Amino acid sequence: MAILHAEGIEKRYGARTVGPVSFMLAAGETGLVLGGSGSGKSTLLDLIHGTRRASAGAAVLHIGGWRRDLFNLSVPELVAARRAAIGYCTQFLPAIPGRTGLDLARQVAPSVAAEAVFERLALPPRIWNLPASSWSGGEKQRLNLALAALRRPPLLLLDEPFAALDRALHPVLRSFLTDLAEEGTALLIALHHAEDGLPAARTLVSLNQPAKG
Amino acid sequence: MLELPPPLLTLDGVSHGPRTLHDASLSLYPGEVLCLVGKSGAGKSTLLRIAAGLLPPGKGRALLPGGVSLYELPEQVLVSLRRRRFGFVAQDAGDTLDMAASAAANIAQPLFDNGERHFGRALAAARRWFAALDLDAARLGDRPGVFSGGMRQRLQIARALVHGPEILFLDEPTNGLDTAAQARLLTLLSDLQRCTGVAMLLVTHDLRIARLIAHRVLVLEAGGVVEEAPPDRLIADPRHPAARDLVAAMI
């Protein structure tokens, strides 16, 4: 059963167009959105998350008995759906200045042992209690992923999760994501190169040329 | 979990004065942080005061669950409901704090207003909230006038939360604070929100604050709500010119 059903999603900015894009993603499945810089990968994730408004199409989220087009929700409904069901790991860490990584994790999921997740992502314990704003780019990216994963959303959107990481850390991230998928999370990952993807991943969308009209 | 619960408070087409506020509506849901953003004079504080039961609107209604209309209640009932279910943090601490009373007495006052008769219990609660707001227990006996601006705001927040309200109203709570004190206050607010589950209606002119703490943002312009969005969408994809101006002002 599809957890996310995208039907003809399209975004037009003046003369530029991303899409139309259609696909299905099931629970526990990993789907890839491939494309070069400027092809509209991040835009597509933004549309599904509701960070941007789509010009056309539908993104139907189906969880339990709940089945709604995310593009047709009121803002309060979208906020509720996001809080309950959708994680979004962008390339930016939206954190209140001065908060430590562990603070942020406890804030997101007070009842889950964040330490274990930090360890699985190879975040060194000496930085856990330092302000997240002082962490390196690759550390922030893993923190961002930890924060998104700690909430255990049924659908997790990931924008270039490998981008700020050196090669040595790629296997760490790959096994972390594989575990999430095996636990039932549906992953939708925007990537530059398919080879960064996971073994079980399926390419759902190829946005090969830069978006144009 | 995906279904929306009924709102805690709904403003239905409220207007005030000839130009201040015109046909503005909003709903506040349990456990959410809703930010009202807009330029000075957009009507944010007026809308907040109407929502908080402090200012009757010229037109329109403020509704509680069950269809109770706030301003159609007898004055005494309104006052007691406000004391029990709401907390208010003003831009100027002098508006809510008694500058002649000690910090402890200030925090404990809402408990006495709600019928507490046991002085020791009230003092213990004041002490707990003092600690929760990172205030030094040694200063419980000091008057608010000798506190710093950031500490006075924290004192106001303690006073506004001590009786366990459903809704906390905040009018530009970080105004006049330096960046470090602002960050500290936002950290505390978001922690307290999460721990207590209190819904917050927060007025700010600064979209950066809304981005850090809000679940949902309403943009006000010339006394009306012109845009509603989650903060990320408002910043990435603002529609109304007033929203675009606010985004431009972030940089």
Interface residues (C-beta under 8 A of the other chain):
Chain A: D46 H49 G50 T51 R52 R53 I63 G64 W66 R68 S74 V75 P76 E77 L78 V79 A80 A81 R82 R83 A84 A85 P94 I96 P97 G98 R99 D103 Q107 P110
Chain B: M1 L2 E3 L4 S27 Y29 E32 T179 A180 A183 R184 L186 T187 S190 D191 R194 R211 L212 I213 H215 R216 E228 A229 P230 D232 R233 A236 D237
